[in-house]
Amino acid sequence: MKTIKDSVHDHIEVAGVARELLDTATVQRLRHVRQLGTVDLVYPSANHTRFEHSLGVFHLADRALSQLGIEGRQAERVRAAALLHDVGHGPYSHNLEALVHRRTGKFHDDVDELLSTGEVATILEAHDLDPDRIAGLVAGEGRLGQLVSGELDVDRMDYLVRDAHHTGVPYGTVDHGRLVRELRFVDDELALAEGNVQTAESLLLARALMNPTVYSHPVARIGKAMLRRATERLLDGGNGDENSSIDAEALRRMDDHDLLVALRSHDRTAADAARLGRRDLYKRAVWAELRDTPDDIVDADHATVREWERAIADQAAVDAGDVILDVPARPSMTESSSRVVVSGEIRPLGRQSTLVEALNTTQRDQWRLGVYAPGDATEQVGTAAVSVLGLDIDGTLVSDVRPGIHATLDEFSTE
């Protein structure tokens, strides 16, 4: 057994198959993949890693298994899956996941090939654990997969508390001890026991409050958009030489440091890497609400977004690389489908809680389309974007035209 001191859960004891998996290269790589990607551009202390988080998820999974009375090989499968659940993450975690998926068709929880060969597979098989079944648990398959990836999973319980701790914000604090203690299986569905509607609401509320202040903070979004653009250039080939390009599959196995070195090493991306390195970020030219944004823009695919970027750049008479159109996915709240037992009946939280609709409305109100450009080009880019995109907005242009709007948006800034 190994005991590890953790900043969130105090002491974590790691034994059995998890102890052997801990020192594999596959798991150790996560020491160099930051949990929150570009959020450290806003909150400098947000430098915690996927490795720390994976330990926390393992710890909570182990406690949940004890609470649920699950033992033996079944429990070892879940412990292994909990520790390995993030090994599929590429550099900067979720920041580049959509880009990687477009190129490879794989998300971070597609870990079959990582678990089926090499030292991880050897360790799993030595413990009579099928790598394919572990990969299925990571993807949330089956009854026990809900513990690792689901609406009430221990992954969410750990990252909310951990992210709040390392950013210093008070919003993500949840009573994970009670959440784990009240977990039940009802007809093979993971749920919270009777009397825990408010416990389920706490997860919902924590996620809703963390989103605008941490996960979707405007500065973090700009940094993420710039990183995505630079990485896309890298994948498309550096220095005009196809042989110097980085393969998307190779990108998936990089860590943050590997990617930064690659970006700095190619003429095509060196300037982008330098800007990110010195926090010389683009500025907001447009910051438009959902109600002011046509549906065809909200639902546009990547190729269409790139076409609009080029059209905006042409109309603004700036270089095509000076315009980034950032269109978030439509607001959603998966936590609202969390299941709770009420009057002996299992119900989705959205049916039981009046808070759900209020938070859904809040998410829609917080949604913003962003158009970013270098600081000296924001006014002409903003004007061109409103025209090209057909935005029906009055006052969402972030420029000297409406300084009051700019001041309102800056209330979320921490630097």
N, C-alpha and C positions, 0 to 999 in steps of 0.2 A: 504493500500500500504506500501511496505517496500523498502527503498532505501539503496543500498549496494555499498560501495566504492570498485572499482575494479582496479587492477594494469594496466589493458590494456584499458578498456572502460570507465574509470573514474567512474561515478555514474550509477548504474543499478537500475531501478525501477521495482519492482516485485509486481504484483497485480493479482486479480482474482484467478483462479484455481491454477496458479503457486505459488502464495503466500502461499496457504494452503499445496501444495505438498512439499514446500521447507523444512519444519520442520519434514517431515516423516523420519522414520529410514532408509527407502530405499534410500532416497536422501542423508541424512546425512552421511551414510556409505562412500560415495564418498569423504568425507574429508580425509579419511585414505587410499585412493588408489591414488598413484602417477601417474601423467599423462604420464611420460616418463620412468617408470620402472627403469632399471639399468643405464640410461644415467647420473644420478648424480654421478656415478663412474668416469665420465669424466668431467662433468660440475657440480661442487658442488652446485650451486644455482638452479639447475633444480629439485626443490622439490615441484613444484606446483601440484595441485591435479585435479582429475576428477570433483570435486565439483566446483572449480573455472571455469573450462572449461565449465561445464554445464550451469553455470550462463551466461557466455559469449555467448554460442550458443543460449540460450533463448533471450538474448538482441538483437542479430543480427536477429534472427527470427522475433522478434517483430517489428524491423525496416523494415524488408523485407515485412512483411504483410501490414504495412502502405503504403509502396511504391507501392505495387501491388493492393491496394484497397480492401484487403480481411478483412472482419469484422465478428462479431457475433460468432456463434458456430464454424464455420469453423476455424476462427482465434484462438479461445480458444483451439481447438484440436491441432493445430500446436504448440502453446505455451507450452501446456502440453507435447507434444512429444519432443520438443526441450529440456526442462528441464530434461525429463526422459530418453533421448536417450542413456545415458551411464550407467544406473543402472544395466545392465547385465554384466558389466565388473567385472572380478574376480581380485584377488590381482596382482599387478604389471602390470595391464592393458594388452596390447597386448603381453607381454612377454610370457605368459602362455596360450594364446588363442588356439594355435594349439594342445597343450597337452589336454586341457579341451575338445576341440571338438572331439578328438579321443576317449575320454572316455564317453562323454555324447551326442555327435552328435549336440551340440549347440554352436553357436557363441554368441558374446556379444550382438548382436542386436536381439536375440531370447528372448524377454522379456514378452511374453504372460502371463506366470504363475506369474510373479512378479507384473503385473498390474491387474490381474483378481481377486486377493484375498487381504484381509487385508486392512490396512488403505488407501493405494493408491487407491484401487478399490472403497472404500467408498467415498473418496473425488471426484473421477472422476464421479461416479454415482450421487452424490449430485449436481453436475454441469451439469447433463444430458449429460455426455460424455461417450461413449461406450469404455471400456478398450480395446476391441479387435481392434477397429478402431485406437486408439492411438498406439497400438503395431504395427499395419500395417504401420502407418506413420514413426515410428522409423525404420522399415525395408525398408523404401523408397517406399512404395506402393502408387500408385495413383498419381494424378496430384500434390497435395500438399506435398506428401512424398518426392518429389525431393528437396524441401527446406531443409529437415532434413538429407536426405541421397541420394546424387547424385553427379554428376560431378561438379556442381556449388553450393553445399550445404553450409549452414552457419557453419556447423561443421568444414569443412576444413578452411574456412576463419578465424575462431577463433583460431584453434590449431596452424596454421602456425605462426601467429603473437604472440600468447602467448608463444609458445615454443622458438621462437627467443628471446623474451623479457627475459625469465627466464634463458636461457643459455648464453645470452649476445652476440650471433652471429648476424650479420646483414643480413643474407641471407633470412630469412622467412618473412621479412617485405613486406606486400602487402597493397594496398589501399582498405581496406575492405569497407570504406565509399562509394567509387565509385562503387565497385562491387555490393553492395546492391542497390545502387541508379539506376543502369543500368539493373537490373533484369527485365525480361519480360516473360510472357507466350505467346508463339506463337504456335497455334494449340495444346494447352495443354502441350507443351514441354517448360521447363524452359531454357531460353537463355539470352544472353547479347544483349542489343540493338545495333543498327547500330553504327559503329565507335568504337567498343570495342575489336577488335582483340588483340591489345596490352594489354588491361586490362585482357583478358583471358590468354594471354601468361604470365602475371606476376604471376598468380597462378601456372602455369606449371613450370616456372623458379624457383620460391621460393621452391616448393616441390623438384625439382631436385637438388638444392643446399643444402637443409637441409638434404637430405638423407645421403650423405657420411660424412658430418661433424657432424651430430647429430644422426639421427635415426639409421644409420648403421655404426656408428663409431666403429672401430675394438675393442676398449676396452669395449664399451657397448655391443657389440655382444658376447664377451667372457663372460662377467658377466651374460648376458641373457642365454647363453648356460649352464653355471654352475648352474644357478637358475633352469632352466628347468630340468636338470639332477637330482638335489637334490629333486625337487618336484615329479618327476616321481618315485624316490625311496620311497618317502613318501607315494605316492598312492599305491605302490606295497606292502606296509606293513612295519612297524617298529619293530625292536627287534625280528624279526622272528615270531611275533604273529599277526595273521590276525585281531584280535580285536583291535590292536593298530594302524591300518592303517587309513588313511583319505579317506573318500568317495569323488569322483570327484564332485558330486553335492554339497556336503558341501564345497568343495574348492571354487566353484563358488561364494559362499556367504561370503567368508572370505575377510578381508582387508589385507593390507600389513603387519600390525603388527601381526595379527592372524597367518599368514603363517610363519613369522619369528619365533614366539614362537613355533609353531608346528615343524619346522625344527630343532630348538635347543633342543627340548624335546625328540627326538628319536635318539637312538644310531646310527641308520642307516644313519642319515642325519646331526648329530651334527657337524661333521668335516667340511662338506660342508658349513653349516651356519656360522661356525667360520671363514672360509676362506673368504666368502663374507663379513662378518662383519668387517674384518680388511683389506679388499681389497688385499688379497693375491691371485691374480688371476693366472689362467693358462696363458701360453704364446703361441704364434703362432708357430707351427711346420711347417705348410704349409699354404701358402696364394696364391691360384691358380686362374688364370684368367679363364673366361668363355670359351675362345677359346682353352684352354689347358685341359679342363675337359670334359670327354666323356658324351654324352647325357644320357646314362643310369644312371650315377651318378646324374646329374642335376635333372632328373625326378624320382629319387628313392623314394620309400615310406619309412615310418619310420622304419619298421621292417628290411628292407634291409640295411638302414643306420646303425642300431645297429649291424647287422651281420658284416658289414665292420669294425666297431669300434673294435669288438672282434678280427677280423682277424689281424688288425693293431697291437693291443695290444699283441697278441700271437707272431707275428713276431718281435716286438720290445722288447719282454721279459719284459713287464711291466704289472701292474695290469689293468684289463679291465676298471676300473673306471678312469684310468689316460689318457684315450683317448676320446676326443669329436670330432666328425665329424659334422661340421656345413655347411649345404648346403642350401643357400637361394633359394627362389622361382625365377623362371626366371624373368628377368627385365620386368616391365610393367609400363604403364603410363596412368592411367584411365582418367587423366585430359585432355588428347588429344582428348577425345570424347566430351568435353564441347562444347555447341552449341552457335554460334554467328550469328547475323544477318548481312549479307553482300549483298549489292545491293538489299535489300528487300527479300532476300532468307535466310532461316535458314540453316547453314552449320556446320558440326563438325569442331572443331579447327584444327584437323589433316589434313583436306583437304585444309585449308586456310593458315596455317602457315608453313613456311619453317623451323621455329625453332624446330618444333616437331621432325622431323627426326634427327636433330642434337642432340637433348637431348636424343632421343632413343639410338643413337649411344653412347653417353656419358654414359648412364646407363649400356649398355652392357660392355663398357670398364671398368666401376667401379665395376662390379660384381666380387666377390671373394668367392671361396670355402675356408673354414678354417678348419684346423685340430689343436686342442689345446691340450696341455699337461703341467704338472708341469715343471717349468723352467729347472730342471736338467735332464729332459727326452726329451726335444724337438728335439735334434739331431737324436736320434735313432727312435723316433716316426715319425719324418718327413721323414727319409729314408724309413722306413717301409710303410708309407702311400703312398709315390710315387710308390712304388713297388706294393702294394696290389690294389690300385685304378687304376693303369695303367695311371697315369697322364703324359701327354706329355709336360713336362715343362723343361725350361732351365733358372734357376735362380729364381724360385718362392719359393724355399725352404728357410724358414726363420731360418737361423742358421749361424754359423760362416763360412759356406761354401761360402756364398755370402753376406758379410757384407754390400755391397753397396745397395743391395735390401732392407735390413732391415732399413737402413738410409732413403731411399726414403719413405718407409711406415710410418716411425715415424714422418713425417712432419705433420700428422694429429693429433698428440698427444697434449693434453693440460695439462697433468700432468706428 
